[in-house]
Amino acid sequence: MKRRAFINKSAATTALVTLGGLSMQSFSSKTSTKITILHTNDVHSHIDPFGPNDGRNANKGGVARRASLIESIRTENPNTLLLDAGDIFQGTPYFNYYGGELEFKLMSMLKYDAATLGNHDFDNGIDGLYAQLPHAKFDFVSANYDFTNTVLDTHIKPYKIFKKDGIKIGVFGLGIDLDGLVIQTLYKETKYLNPIEIAQDMSRILKENEQCDLVICLSHLGYHYRHDDEKVSDLMVSRQTENIDLIIGGHTHTFLPKPTIEKNRSGKNVLVNQVGCYGLYLGRIDFFFDSDKNKAGKGTSIIV
């Protein structure tokens, strides 16, 4: 992608948001470190770009364009992670024919670092998902699905830790309640655990036990439910937990041109982001760390 086009597509960014007491003067410091988080959600097997007659989505999206964009950002900043918030499967004939093999192979070529599971990733059953795992050269994280007594037991991790330029990054996953969304015979004995409780526990482990400098939740819970304030959502998780710096969401196909800023239960800022669906946008969050590892972040959604 040409530099001018990239700048035009990523012009809508947030102001820098402090997450750990970082002063604004620190951002210009030569000792600061930048970590870039790229993310997708609800791609739903959309491999090709939309056609020229597809309305507002005409000529947008597609894995090839996303690959070019990701490559240009990684060249700009090698300290980059690429994450997905679930519903990789279901939505085009590619999934009907290949059963998820193509999606996982292409994500592996794009060098995704981690993904969580969405409800549609169970559409070929837990056995169908398991059969495709060898094609995924990245880890799946899900902390509130208990896969004991299923073929996925031990194959899905609750969290994964990455290290980039001295910065320790912990990523954990949360999934939506499958009951009512997926036929029980497809997910079998998978147990759904309370995501608020699990999120608090996971973020504490990553922050205190693992000493992570940045804690990210990959969520397929949904951004917010206006007509059901009691249904667990990303905004609810952000407000009722501690130690999470960023929630990358999915499921509700919510497009946010820039991250929502919420306060956690300790009064600290949490960034919450989601970039619609079908691979039309790539989310980008840049975190800046000073020499004491205090941090701040800013984000945008980039047209693919």
N, C-alpha and C positions, 0 to 999 in steps of 0.2 A: 504494500500500500504506500502511495506517495505521501510524503510528510505533510503537504498542505491539506490533502484530503483527511488525513488522520487528525490534524489539529481542528479542522472544521467539525468533524464528527464528535470530538470529545470536548467541545467548548463549554458545555454546561456542567460545571463542577461546583461542589460545595466549598464554602470557606473552610479553613483548617479548624478542626474540632479537637480540642484537647481531651485526652482520654486518661491521662495519668499525671497531670500537673506540669506538663511541658509548657514553658513560656514561649511566646511568639518569637522572641529574639533567637531562640534555639534553632529555628528552622533554617536560618541562614548560616548556621555553624558548619564548618568544614568537617566536623566530627560526626555530623548527623548521618544516619543510615536510613535508606528508603527501602521498604518492603512493598512490593506490588502484589495485590490479590486480584486475580481475574476469575470470573465465575459465570456459569450458565445455570439454567433451570428449565425443566419442562420442555426439553427439546423435542420430545415425542417423535423420534425417528425421522426428523426432517433432515435429510442428507443433502438434497438439492436446494438451490435457491428458489424462491417463489417465481412464477412465470411473469411475463410482461403484462398479462391481463388480470393479475390477481389483486386488483384494487389498491388499497393503501399499502399493501405489502409487496407490490410489484417489484421484481428484480432485487429483493432483499434476502438476506440470510444465506444459508448454505455452508457446508463444512469447509469447502475450499477457501472461501473468503474469511471465515473465522480463523483458519490456519494461518493465512497471510497476516492477519491483524495480530494474532498472538505472537507470531515470529517477530514482527516489528517491535512489539512491546518488550519481549524478552531481550532483543538486541539492545534496546534502550536501557533496560534494567535487568540484569541476570538474576537478581534477587526476587524472582517472581514465582508465585504458586498459581496453579490452575485447578479450580474446583467446580463440582457440579452438585446441585441440590435435588436431584432425583427426577423421576418420570423421564428416564432416558428412552424407554420403550413406548410403543403403541402410537399410531397416528398416520402411518403411511404404509404402502405395500411392502416396503423394505422389511419392516418388522414381521408382517404376515408371512413373508417368504423365507427370511433368514433367521427369524426367531431371536434377534438381538445380537447375533454374531457380528454383523457389519457395524452396528453402532459401537460396540466395545472395541473392535479393531481400529476404527477411525479415531476414537477417543484416545486409544493407546498411541496412535501415530502422532496425535496432537500433544502427547505427553501430559495428559491430565495427571495430577498428583493424588487426588482423592475425590470420592463421590459418596453421597448417601443414597438411600433407597426411597423411591416414591411408590405409591400404591400401584401404579400401572406397571411397575417393574416386576410385579407378581402375576401379570396377565397370562403368562404361559405356565403359571404355577411355580412353586418354590423349586421343583425339580428342573423346570425349564430355565430358571434363572441360574441355578447351580451349574447346569450344563454349559452355560455360556461364560462362566467365570474364567476359564483358562484363556479366553481371548482378551481379558481385561488386564493390562499390564500396569494397573494402578489399584490402590486399595479402596474398599468400601468400608465406611464407618457408620455404625448405628448403635447407639448406647441404650435406647429404650425398647428395642426388640430383643426378646429373649429367644434365641434359636435352639435352645436345648431340645433334644429329641427330634431335630430336623437335620437335613443334609447340609444346611448352612452353618451348623454349630462349629465354632472355631474358625470359620472362613470369613466372617464379618467381625471386624474389630470395633470396640467402642470408641476408640480414638487413635490418632496417629500424630507423631511429633516430627516436625521438620526443623532443620537448622539452616539459616541463611545469613551469611556474613556476621556470625556471632549472635544472631537473634534466634531465640527458641520459640517456635510457633506450634501451639497445640490445636488440633482440629478434631472435634467430636460431632457425631451425627444424631439427629432426632427424626423419628418417623411418625406419621399420622396413624390414628387408630384405624386398622384395616377392616374392622367389623362394620358392615354396611357399605363398604366401598369395594371389597374384594370377597368373592365367594370363599367361605371358610375352607373348603376342600382344596383351594389353591395355595393358601398360606399355611394350612395344616395346623401344627401345634405351636406356631409362633405366638408368643405372648407379648402383649402391649403393656409397657410399664409407664407410669405417670411421668410425662416429659418435664414437668416443672421440677419435680424432685430429682430426676436423673440429671437435668441440666445443672442444677445447683451442685450436685455431687461431682459431676464430671468437671465443671469449671473450677471447683475447689481443688480437685486432684491435680488438674493441669497447672493451676496457678501456684498452689502451695507445695504439693508433693513433687511435681515435675519441674517446678520453677520456670514455667513458660513466661516469656515476655509478652506474648500476644495469644489470646484465646479466641478461637473462632468456632461458632456453632453452625454446622451445615444442617438446615432444617427443611423438612417437607411437611410442616404443620399448617402452613397457610399464613399469610400476612396479618389479616384481621377479619373478623366476622361481624359486620355491623348489626345483623339481626339476631346474633347469639353471642352476647358478651361473655358468657361462661365457657364457650368453646376455646380450647387452648390454641393460641396463635403465637406468632413470632413476637408481636408487641407485648403479649402477656408474659412470655418467657423473659423478654428484656427487662420488664418492670419488676418481676418477682424473683429475680436471681441476682447474684453478684459474680464478678470476675470475668464475665463475657465482654469482649471488646467489640465483636462483630457477629451479627447473625445474617447468614446468607440463606434466603428463603426460597420456597417453591410452593407448588400445589394450587394456589389461587390465581396464578398467571397474572399477578399484579405487576404492572410496569411502573417503576419509580425512576424518574430522570436523575435523581440523586438520592443518596441514602436518607432515611428517616433518622432523626436523632432522638433517642429516648433516654430517660433517667432510670438507672437500676435502683434496687431497693436501698443502696448506700448513697444514692444521689449522684453517681458518676455516669458519664455519657456512654451510651451504647449505640453503635451504628447498626441499622437494620436495612438490608437491601434485597431487592428482587427485580429481575429484568424480563418480566413478561413471559414469553413462551416461544417455541418453535425455532430457537436459535437466531432470532431477529436482532437481538442485542447481546453485547458482551459487557458484563459488569466489570468495573475497575475501581478498586479502593487502594489508595497509596497511604501507607503508614510511615511516619517519620519518627525516628528515635534519636534522642540526644545521647551524649556520652554516658549518662546515668540510666539510660534505657527508659526514660520517660517518653511518652508517645502522644502523637496526634495523628488524625487521619482526614482524608478528603476523598470524595468519590464521584463517579459519573457512570452513565450508561452510554455505550458506544454503538452506533448503528453498524451492523455487519453487512 
